[in-house]
Amino acid sequence: GTGGANLSGGQKQRLAIARALLRNPTVLILDEATSALDATSRILVFEAIKRWRHNMTTVVITHDLSQIELDDFVHVLHEGRLVEQGFRFELE
């Protein structure tokens, strides 16, 4: 449809990630970038993003801990305030 009106939430998210891939920014911010995808697609998309963004700055904003690996550096916010930070393996 016009302006992507007929795209599903997951299709819109995949399209936004594809646009980011084409732009290849120095810093990439992903805010709940795969929330509309099913679990299998979410895993596949994040594996591809990790390969693509290896050694590049990527900020992932998520409520889904499955998207954060043990060696990722994490900032934990609660009610808009930073309450914890460190590598995930240190915070668990």
Backbone as JSON, one array per atom type, in Angstrom:
{
  "sequence": "GTGGANLSGGQKQRLAIARALLRNPTVLILDEATSALDATSRILVFEAIKRWRHNMTTVVITHDLSQIELDDFVHVLHEGRLVEQGFRFELE",
  "N": [[0.81, -1.19, 0.0], [0.19, 2.36, -0.08], [2.86, 4.23, 1.14], [3.62, 2.16, 2.78], [1.47, 1.26, 4.23], [0.14, -1.16, 4.34], [1.89, -2.96, 5.42], [3.01, -5.37, 7.8], [3.81, -5.17, 11.33], [6.2, -6.56, 11.84], [7.25, -6.7, 9.24], [7.71, -3.98, 8.74], [9.68, -3.52, 10.68], [11.77, -5.18, 9.76], [12.26, -3.91, 7.32], [13.17, -1.39, 8.2], [15.57, -2.17, 9.44], [16.93, -3.15, 7.2], [17.24, -0.77, 5.77], [18.96, 0.56, 7.52], [21.16, -1.1, 7.27], [21.94, -0.54, 4.63], [22.7, 2.12, 4.91], [24.73, 1.91, 6.75], [25.65, 3.03, 9.38], [27.95, 4.79, 11.61], [27.34, 4.69, 14.32], [24.77, 2.73, 15.58], [21.46, 2.7, 16.65], [19.15, 0.67, 18.09], [15.88, 0.39, 18.87], [13.86, -1.6, 20.51], [13.87, -3.22, 18.22], [13.17, -5.69, 17.12], [10.78, -6.46, 18.17], [8.27, -7.06, 17.05], [8.62, -9.38, 15.72], [8.51, -12.97, 15.28], [9.81, -15.5, 17.53], [11.81, -17.15, 16.32], [12.52, -15.7, 13.98], [13.41, -13.38, 15.23], [15.75, -14.24, 16.54], [17.33, -15.02, 14.32], [17.55, -12.56, 12.93], [18.89, -10.98, 14.85], [21.3, -12.41, 15.1], [22.37, -11.97, 12.55], [22.63, -9.17, 12.63], [24.55, -8.91, 14.65], [26.78, -10.11, 13.42], [27.15, -8.34, 11.27], [27.59, -5.89, 12.62], [29.88, -6.28, 14.07], [32.53, -5.22, 16.08], [31.66, -2.59, 15.9], [29.91, 0.32, 17.02], [26.95, -0.29, 18.64], [23.82, 0.31, 19.95], [21.44, -1.26, 21.83], [18.17, -1.14, 22.67], [16.04, -2.67, 24.8], [13.55, -4.85, 26.25], [13.78, -7.46, 26.3], [15.68, -9.9, 27.46], [16.87, -12.0, 26.1], [18.07, -10.98, 23.9], [20.42, -9.93, 24.71], [23.74, -10.63, 25.23], [26.01, -12.46, 27.4], [28.5, -11.18, 27.46], [27.93, -8.58, 26.77], [27.83, -5.06, 27.37], [25.81, -3.49, 29.71], [23.32, -1.09, 30.47], [21.12, -0.42, 32.99], [17.96, 0.87, 33.27], [15.56, 2.37, 35.38], [12.48, 3.73, 35.79], [13.39, 5.91, 34.31], [15.89, 6.45, 35.35], [19.36, 5.68, 35.74], [20.15, 2.7, 37.17], [21.81, 0.54, 37.4], [24.84, -0.77, 36.01], [27.04, -2.52, 33.83], [28.79, -5.48, 32.69], [26.69, -8.03, 31.37], [27.05, -10.6, 32.49], [28.08, -9.93, 34.96], [25.98, -8.7, 36.22], [23.98, -10.5, 36.68]],
  "CA": [[0.0, 0.0, 0.0], [0.86, 3.65, -0.1], [3.63, 4.54, 2.35], [3.79, 0.98, 3.62], [0.3, 1.14, 5.11], [-0.3, -2.55, 4.44], [2.95, -3.8, 5.96], [2.86, -5.78, 9.19], [4.82, -4.61, 12.23], [7.45, -7.27, 11.6], [7.77, -6.28, 7.93], [8.23, -2.62, 8.92], [10.93, -3.61, 11.42], [12.8, -5.72, 8.87], [12.57, -2.87, 6.34], [13.99, -0.39, 8.89], [16.91, -2.76, 9.62], [17.54, -3.18, 5.87], [17.65, 0.61, 5.47], [20.15, 0.83, 8.34], [22.26, -1.86, 6.65], [22.39, 0.21, 3.45], [23.36, 3.36, 5.36], [25.9, 1.48, 7.51], [26.07, 4.15, 10.23], [29.03, 4.59, 12.58], [26.64, 4.28, 15.55], [23.42, 2.27, 15.28], [20.6, 2.57, 17.83], [18.0, -0.2, 17.83], [14.93, 0.51, 19.97], [12.88, -2.69, 20.37], [13.92, -3.4, 16.77], [12.62, -6.97, 16.67], [9.67, -6.81, 19.06], [7.12, -7.56, 16.31], [9.0, -10.62, 15.03], [8.39, -14.21, 16.04], [11.05, -15.84, 18.23], [12.81, -17.66, 15.38], [12.98, -14.57, 13.16], [14.15, -12.47, 16.12], [17.09, -14.82, 16.73], [18.06, -14.94, 13.05], [17.85, -11.16, 12.64], [19.92, -10.5, 15.76], [22.58, -13.04, 14.73], [22.86, -11.25, 11.37], [23.04, -7.83, 13.06], [25.8, -9.05, 15.4], [27.87, -10.34, 12.45], [27.33, -7.11, 10.51], [28.03, -4.79, 13.48], [31.05, -6.7, 14.84], [33.5, -4.14, 16.3], [31.06, -1.29, 15.62], [29.07, 0.74, 18.14], [25.53, -0.57, 18.48], [23.06, 0.43, 21.19], [20.21, -2.03, 21.73], [17.21, -0.83, 23.73], [15.13, -3.82, 24.79], [13.08, -5.47, 27.49], [13.97, -8.89, 26.06], [17.05, -10.27, 27.83], [17.45, -12.97, 25.17], [18.82, -10.24, 22.89], [21.64, -9.43, 25.33], [24.65, -11.73, 25.54], [26.71, -12.33, 28.68], [29.63, -10.25, 27.38], [27.46, -7.25, 26.39], [27.79, -4.07, 28.45], [24.4, -3.17, 29.91], [22.89, 0.0, 31.35], [19.76, -0.74, 33.42], [17.2, 2.05, 33.66], [14.29, 2.16, 36.08], [11.78, 5.01, 35.89], [14.2, 6.95, 33.69], [17.17, 6.65, 36.04], [20.34, 4.6, 35.66], [20.23, 2.04, 38.48], [22.86, -0.47, 37.36], [25.55, -0.9, 34.74], [28.12, -3.49, 33.84], [28.59, -6.58, 31.76], [25.53, -8.82, 31.78], [27.44, -11.7, 33.38], [28.32, -9.36, 36.29], [24.73, -8.19, 36.79], [23.01, -11.57, 36.96]],
  "C": [[0.85, 1.26, 0.0], [1.57, 3.9, 1.22], [3.8, 3.37, 3.28], [2.63, 0.72, 4.55], [-0.14, -0.3, 5.3], [0.77, -3.49, 4.97], [2.65, -4.16, 7.41], [3.94, -5.11, 10.03], [6.18, -5.25, 12.0], [8.09, -6.88, 10.27], [8.37, -4.88, 8.02], [9.56, -2.65, 9.66], [12.05, -4.15, 10.54], [13.22, -4.7, 7.81], [13.46, -1.79, 6.97], [15.42, -0.9, 9.1], [17.63, -2.81, 8.28], [18.02, -1.79, 5.46], [18.91, 0.97, 6.25], [21.36, 0.12, 7.75], [22.82, -1.1, 5.45], [23.14, 1.47, 3.84], [24.66, 3.07, 6.09], [26.45, 2.58, 8.42], [27.21, 3.78, 11.18], [28.46, 4.09, 13.9], [25.23, 3.9, 15.15], [22.66, 2.12, 16.59], [19.37, 1.78, 17.41], [17.08, -0.15, 19.05], [13.8, -0.5, 19.76], [12.74, -3.08, 18.9], [13.31, -4.69, 16.27], [11.4, -7.39, 17.48], [8.46, -7.39, 18.33], [7.42, -8.86, 15.55], [8.74, -11.84, 15.91], [9.76, -14.58, 16.58], [12.15, -16.31, 17.28], [13.39, -16.54, 14.52], [13.82, -13.61, 13.99], [15.59, -12.95, 16.3], [17.91, -14.67, 15.46], [18.46, -13.51, 12.71], [18.96, -10.66, 13.55], [21.28, -11.14, 15.5], [23.19, -12.32, 13.54], [23.35, -9.85, 11.75], [24.37, -7.91, 13.79], [26.99, -9.3, 14.47], [28.19, -9.05, 11.71], [27.99, -6.03, 11.36], [29.24, -5.16, 14.33], [32.08, -5.57, 14.88], [32.98, -2.77, 15.9], [30.14, -0.95, 16.8], [27.6, 0.52, 17.81], [24.87, -0.5, 19.85], [21.74, -0.29, 20.97], [19.34, -1.69, 22.93], [16.17, -1.94, 23.69], [14.69, -4.18, 26.2], [13.34, -6.97, 27.45], [15.42, -9.29, 26.32], [17.68, -11.29, 26.89], [18.26, -12.28, 24.08], [20.16, -9.73, 23.42], [22.51, -10.62, 25.72], [25.43, -11.44, 26.81], [27.86, -11.32, 28.63], [29.24, -8.86, 26.85], [27.48, -6.32, 27.59], [26.37, -3.54, 28.51], [24.25, -1.96, 30.83], [21.44, -0.32, 31.7], [19.1, 0.54, 33.9], [15.93, 1.63, 34.37], [13.68, 3.53, 36.31], [12.66, 6.16, 35.41], [15.54, 7.22, 34.34], [18.06, 5.42, 35.87], [20.49, 3.98, 37.04], [21.33, 0.99, 38.55], [23.56, -0.4, 36.02], [26.7, -1.87, 34.91], [27.88, -4.53, 32.78], [27.47, -7.47, 32.28], [25.92, -9.93, 32.75], [27.72, -11.2, 34.79], [27.02, -8.97, 36.99], [23.76, -9.3, 37.17], [23.26, -12.22, 38.3]]
}
